[in-house]
Amino acid sequence: MDTSSIIYNYAITLSLYKSKNFDIIKNEVIKLINSQIQIIQNNYSALGNNENDIFPIIKKILFKNNINEAGQLATPMIRATKSSPLVPVKNVLELKQDYIPKLNIRELMTIVKNFQSSDSSCFMFSIIIEFVEAQRKNKLTEFQSKYPMLNLNYVNDTVILIQNILGFDIMEVNKCYNNMNGDKIIQTIKCSPYYEMMQQEFLSDPKSSPITICWLWHALVYGVPYQDVLKLSANNRIKKLSTNFKQDKESSIDKCMTDTFQYLPIFPPLSIREKNYIKQENIDPLVDNLYERPPWTPPICYMKPIEPLSFSLNIQKRYNKFFVSNFSGHVMLFLIISRYFKDINLNLMVLASVIYMVPYNHSINEILKAANLVDVNTNYSIKKTDLENINNILTDNGLFPIDKEIVQNEYKAILSKIPKSSKYYPVKKGGRGHTKTKMKIKKRKTIRKHK
């Protein structure tokens, strides 16, 4: 097997998805979503809202209308039987008991990701402020009773990180000011604290950077050194060493989408919910009655390595790794969100991220290394194959390793369906976009023969 090929990554991920480990991984994601729902319920019920008021808030936070993102559903819809029509979910109980468990892994991971959006940014930041107030008034016991699902150690670490980013006490942004420069503190019956005022300013012009004070509850850019480097100025030598990819404006996205989803079918298949949402946008996901082509465009079809290859990419190439984009910011975000809640197995969230994003958005190596960069999956090694690294996570967490023979069989089955003319057909090791053509290999052999 060519370990630098997309087929190898696809075969491993498909084997993981089909394995007896999958239900355990999926249930961990469901546990995290239930914690997200519970913290919304507890917060808004304490403010005097009843369930009828809270359910629309939960939907607004966890469901988005964005056809360009994988797994989005716009609104939760369910049906009583296979033959009955889809109808909106009625309440929180139905959402948690009947709806969430039926979602596929792509839908579930998208809900987890939606929790960090601008609609929820001030929600979580306000809870951090509430924590600091409770801490300083010696009322942490009451706070913990209100939010039993929270990991208070991580919340405290986040407060310290935010203060280190801002350079001043976090409670300064909980005061009301007369303007964005904070010229004067004001005290009125109804006023928005500074962090909310900044958020409203952003929402009035969402074309600007989304980085607000509220955003800092998941301080991915300012809290993860690798992400910091990617945001540094272009002429910085460390950024040049680490930055690997850029958008390929010259590529044929349409042809790439056809090749990708025809020869590497999307899994899990699109659900009845996803199809319903996609068709509402006047898009038919079924192409020529042959294969499903989703409406979102993955990085595999619009990102390309920067030439000449960066130092980082040459290291990955040297160890025969497949690459799609930079190390995954999404998995870092998933782990930051997961750390807020008690008893979430972070390694299972890494495996869920693999199934969610490989091979269209990231390679296995890009996900495992990203997790390693935020102190999860600490046994990761680039010197090991992707299968070895995946199996180390599985066995370390009491799960079953994936047999190499199973991966080999999946690899052969996929390879047999891909025409040799396809860019995905492995010819020589070296990562995506760096295989040598058969013509060049043949020419080299001819020269040897004449010698």
Secondary structure in CASP SS format (residue, H / E / C, confidence):
PFRMAT SS
TARGET T0000
AUTHOR 0000-0000-0000
METHOD secondary structure of the structure
MODEL  1
M C 1.00
D C 1.00
T C 1.00
S C 1.00
S C 1.00
I H 1.00
I H 1.00
Y H 1.00
N H 1.00
Y H 1.00
A H 1.00
I H 1.00
T H 1.00
L H 1.00
S H 1.00
L H 1.00
Y H 1.00
K H 1.00
S C 1.00
K C 1.00
N C 1.00
F H 1.00
D H 1.00
I H 1.00
I H 1.00
K H 1.00
N H 1.00
E H 1.00
V H 1.00
I H 1.00
K H 1.00
L H 1.00
I H 1.00
N H 1.00
S H 1.00
Q H 1.00
I H 1.00
Q H 1.00
I H 1.00
I H 1.00
Q H 1.00
N H 1.00
N H 1.00
Y H 1.00
S H 1.00
A H 1.00
L C 1.00
G C 1.00
N C 1.00
N C 1.00
E H 1.00
N H 1.00
D H 1.00
I H 1.00
F H 1.00
P H 1.00
I H 1.00
I H 1.00
K H 1.00
K H 1.00
I H 1.00
L H 1.00
F C 1.00
K C 1.00
N C 1.00
N C 1.00
I C 1.00
N C 1.00
E C 1.00
A C 1.00
G C 1.00
Q C 1.00
L C 1.00
A C 1.00
T C 1.00
P C 1.00
M E 1.00
I E 1.00
R C 1.00
A C 1.00
T C 1.00
K C 1.00
S C 1.00
S C 1.00
P C 1.00
L C 1.00
V E 1.00
P E 1.00
V C 1.00
K C 1.00
N C 1.00
V H 1.00
L H 1.00
E H 1.00
L H 1.00
K H 1.00
Q H 1.00
D H 1.00
Y H 1.00
I H 1.00
P H 1.00
K H 1.00
L C 1.00
N C 1.00
I H 1.00
R H 1.00
E H 1.00
L H 1.00
M H 1.00
T H 1.00
I H 1.00
V H 1.00
K H 1.00
N H 1.00
F C 1.00
Q C 1.00
S C 1.00
S H 1.00
D H 1.00
S H 1.00
S H 1.00
C H 1.00
F H 1.00
M H 1.00
F H 1.00
S H 1.00
I H 1.00
I H 1.00
I H 1.00
E H 1.00
F H 1.00
V H 1.00
E H 1.00
A H 1.00
Q H 1.00
R H 1.00
K C 1.00
N C 1.00
K C 1.00
L H 1.00
T H 1.00
E H 1.00
F H 1.00
Q H 1.00
S H 1.00
K H 1.00
Y C 1.00
P C 1.00
M C 1.00
L E 1.00
N C 1.00
L H 1.00
N H 1.00
Y H 1.00
V H 1.00
N H 1.00
D H 1.00
T H 1.00
V H 1.00
I H 1.00
L H 1.00
I H 1.00
Q H 1.00
N H 1.00
I H 1.00
L H 1.00
G C 1.00
F C 1.00
D C 1.00
I H 1.00
M H 1.00
E H 1.00
V H 1.00
N H 1.00
K C 1.00
C C 1.00
Y E 1.00
N C 1.00
N C 1.00
M C 1.00
N C 1.00
G C 1.00
D C 1.00
K C 1.00
I E 1.00
I C 1.00
Q C 1.00
T C 1.00
I C 1.00
K C 1.00
C C 1.00
S C 1.00
P C 1.00
Y H 1.00
Y H 1.00
E H 1.00
M H 1.00
M H 1.00
Q H 1.00
Q H 1.00
E H 1.00
F H 1.00
L H 1.00
S H 1.00
D C 1.00
P C 1.00
K C 1.00
S C 1.00
S C 1.00
P C 1.00
I C 1.00
T C 1.00
I C 1.00
C H 1.00
W H 1.00
L H 1.00
W H 1.00
H H 1.00
A C 1.00
L H 1.00
V H 1.00
Y H 1.00
G H 1.00
V C 1.00
P H 1.00
Y H 1.00
Q H 1.00
D H 1.00
V H 1.00
L H 1.00
K C 1.00
L C 1.00
S C 1.00
A C 1.00
N C 1.00
N C 1.00
R H 1.00
I H 1.00
K H 1.00
K H 1.00
L H 1.00
S H 1.00
T C 1.00
N C 1.00
F E 1.00
K E 1.00
Q E 1.00
D C 1.00
K C 1.00
E C 1.00
S C 1.00
S C 1.00
I H 1.00
D H 1.00
K H 1.00
C H 1.00
M H 1.00
T H 1.00
D H 1.00
T H 1.00
F H 1.00
Q H 1.00
Y H 1.00
L C 1.00
P C 1.00
I C 1.00
F C 1.00
P C 1.00
P C 1.00
L C 1.00
S C 1.00
I H 1.00
R H 1.00
E H 1.00
K H 1.00
N H 1.00
Y H 1.00
I H 1.00
K H 1.00
Q H 1.00
E C 1.00
N C 1.00
I C 1.00
D C 1.00
P C 1.00
L E 1.00
V E 1.00
D C 1.00
N C 1.00
L C 1.00
Y E 1.00
E E 1.00
R C 1.00
P C 1.00
P C 1.00
W C 1.00
T C 1.00
P C 1.00
P H 1.00
I H 1.00
C H 1.00
Y C 1.00
M E 1.00
K E 1.00
P E 1.00
I C 1.00
E C 1.00
P C 1.00
L C 1.00
S C 1.00
F H 1.00
S H 1.00
L H 1.00
N H 1.00
I H 1.00
Q H 1.00
K H 1.00
R H 1.00
Y C 1.00
N C 1.00
K C 1.00
F C 1.00
F C 1.00
V C 1.00
S C 1.00
N C 1.00
F C 1.00
S C 1.00
G H 1.00
H H 1.00
V H 1.00
M H 1.00
L H 1.00
F H 1.00
L H 1.00
I H 1.00
I H 1.00
S H 1.00
R H 1.00
Y C 1.00
F E 1.00
K C 1.00
D C 1.00
I C 1.00
N C 1.00
L H 1.00
N H 1.00
L H 1.00
M H 1.00
V H 1.00
L H 1.00
A H 1.00
S H 1.00
V H 1.00
I H 1.00
Y H 1.00
M H 1.00
V C 1.00
P C 1.00
Y C 1.00
N C 1.00
H C 1.00
S C 1.00
I H 1.00
N H 1.00
E H 1.00
I H 1.00
L H 1.00
K H 1.00
A H 1.00
A H 1.00
N H 1.00
L H 1.00
V C 1.00
D C 1.00
V C 1.00
N C 1.00
T C 1.00
N C 1.00
Y C 1.00
S C 1.00
I C 1.00
K C 1.00
K C 1.00
T C 1.00
D H 1.00
L H 1.00
E H 1.00
N H 1.00
I H 1.00
N H 1.00
N H 1.00
I H 1.00
L H 1.00
T H 1.00
D H 1.00
N C 1.00
G C 1.00
L C 1.00
F C 1.00
P C 1.00
I C 1.00
D C 1.00
K H 1.00
E H 1.00
I H 1.00
V H 1.00
Q H 1.00
N H 1.00
E H 1.00
Y H 1.00
K H 1.00
A H 1.00
I H 1.00
L H 1.00
S C 1.00
K C 1.00
I C 1.00
P C 1.00
K C 1.00
S C 1.00
S C 1.00
K C 1.00
Y C 1.00
Y C 1.00
P C 1.00
V C 1.00
K C 1.00
K C 1.00
G C 1.00
G C 1.00
R C 1.00
G C 1.00
H C 1.00
T C 1.00
K C 1.00
T C 1.00
K H 1.00
M H 1.00
K H 1.00
I H 1.00
K H 1.00
K H 1.00
R H 1.00
K H 1.00
T H 1.00
I H 1.00
R H 1.00
K H 1.00
H H 1.00
K C 1.00
END
